[in-house]
Structures are given as structure tokens and as C-alpha cells.
């Protein structure tokens, strides 16, 4: 009898020093109801464990694909945080790392939207609600964001987190009672049918962000057009960074003759919208010089460039040269003369204008212009007088 009692004491000691310490060292499992935006990785981090361990403990609940958890699913999760229920970042605003539909980069408290991101997933990544993230960025339509957009993450850089009016959470489906086993009764009756299991709530499928179409075109002038010295360039563009358009005029040697910046004329041009644009350029070259007009958006290289070949200046005017003394004219007193045929005003003739000898004449739009020197031999540049400023001229001046 004493031997039996001694054996029992030894077994109790083994259990006390083997099993109980193991239980003390281990951490209890606790049920966790999956919330919108949760992943196995975020759940594991909040309990100081790994996604692999959470999946291994709940494989029969989750199924063969560890990425198919949904809001409302109840999982058994080990608590490895030494009695805490959260890791060193207790449920506040912090970067939980990239996830599906939230793969953008973070610089300070600024998040850059990536292709496929949604407001729902970006909010979940930082522990915010869609309403808080939208309020911090002045976004009225939280279902439309675009790649490259900069979002302020309130709370990361000391900015307060907005608190929009709370919305009541959707009610969870009431649990259905388990069917009772059939009991033999007299007289015999059919067993009641068990209640169908409650369907789990369906999470909305994130809608990938559709990037706006990026393009730039020139609609005027047409290819091969002959342009005056001042002309307008028009086109259409969309998806450009802040709607910026840059237009340059080149000659056939590649030299820049004129350039002008503008923006797309559309209410949403700054956020990738499309619309028309236009600039006015002035080019001073010899009439008949070939070249091209190029429109680009340097901050949106995906737009490429739009280009059209043109000819600068109208057809050169018809020119006639006079031997000395063959073309003389008498100007009208106080009539004007110009620096070039049709060019800027250079002065007016005196009240007693003298006779001038012309060396050259040009027809501009059918009107003759005569070149002469106001003070021959002085070295002053020659000027031009239209036929309307001349009172009389010799036979050699006639076209």
C-alpha cells in the first residue's frame, strides 16, 4: 500500500513540475472577430505572433487560402504579448505596412497613391476610417483616387485625426440555435428540419483605381501651315500633372524660336482631367523658314509629345531694285514712314519735305513700299514709305 501511495506522489510531482510550468510559459488562446481591413499579418502583429501560427491554428475555419478571411469571422489567436492585448503600437494611427490595394509609399505623413489603391484599403493600412482620411484631405468622393495623388495621413506627423459624425455599425446576424436531435415520441412524428446556417457577411470587393488617360495633342495649326509672325497654337490634353503644358517653336536646325507655358482649361485639370489648351507665340525669322511646333508636359513623361511641321512667315514680298536716280518721289508733308515694309512707325516727313531718291521697292499685300535714306551719306539706317505717303514720283518708280 505504501508503495502505491509513493508512486502516486511521484506522478503528481512530475505533473506539477512538467505540465504546469509549460502551461505557465504558454499563452492562452482568445477568440478574435475579424474587422474590415484586417489581414492575418495585422492580426498576428496585434497579438505579438506570426501570420503562419494564426493560420495553422485556424486552417479548418479559413480554408486552404490564408488570404480569404472576411469581417465577422471568429478566429482563435494566441496572445504572445506577455498579457497585453496589443503590440507596442496599441491600435493607434501607424503604418501597418503595404497590403493588397494599399501599396503606396510613405514620406513623413504624406502617402503617395499607387495603381490599384482604394480609400478603404489605405485607411485600414493606417488604422483610420474612410471618413477620417477623406476629411483630412478634403475629398468629397472617397471612391475616386488616382495614382500619384498625395494623401495626408492624420496622426503620423502630429496632425489631429478628424472625427466625423459616427455611423452606427451594421448589425451582425443573430446566431441560429443548433438543431436539437430527434427524440422518440409517441405517436411517431417527423423530426423538424434544422435551421439553415447563417451566411457570413459579404465584404465589398475593393474596386481598383482606374488611372486617368494621359495624352496631349495639337489641333491647330495644321501640318504644313504657313504662319504669320504671331500665331496661336491650340490642342487637347488630359491626365497631366497639374494640367501643365509647355509649347516650343523650333526652326529646321532645331533652334528654339519661341516658347510658352500654359495649363489645360478644365475644372479638374489639376487632378488629371482633360480639356483644351492654347498659347500665342511670336517668331521673328526670314519668311519661308521651315520648322515645327512641339507640345509636351515635362512632369508627365507618359504623355509623350505632340508635333506638327509648319513654315514661318508668309510668302516673301515681291522686290524691285532701282538704279540710282531712276526712282525719285515727293513725299506728302507730315506723312508717316516706317522702319520696314509694313513694320513699326519710324517717323513722319517734315512740313517742307524734299525730293527723295529710292533704291528699292517692295510690294506687301499689293501695296508698293519705297526704301530711301532720310539723310543720305549720314550712315543712318534706311526707312520705308508706303505709296499712300507719296505725293508724286517719277516714271521709273512705277511697277
Secondary structure, 3 states (H helix, E strand, C coil): CHHHHHHHHHHHHHHHHHHHHHHHHCCCEEEEECCCCCCHHHHHHHCCCCHHHHHHHCHHHHCCCCCCCCCCCEEEEECCCCCCCCCCCCCCCCCCCCECCECCEEECCEEECCCCCCHHHHHHHCCCCHHHHHHHHCCCCCCCCCCCCEEECCCCCCCCCCCCCCCCCCCCCCCCCCCCCCCCCCCCCCCCCCCCCCCCCCCCCCCCCCCCCCEEEEEECCCCEEECCEEEEEEEEECCHHHEEEEEEEECCCCEEEEEEEECECCCHHHCCCEEEEEEEECCCCCCEEEEEEEECCCCHHHCEEEEEEEECCCCCEEEECCCCCCEEEECCCCEEECCCCCCEEEECCCCCCEEECCEEEEECCEEEEEECCCCCCCCCCEEEEHHHEEEECHHHCC
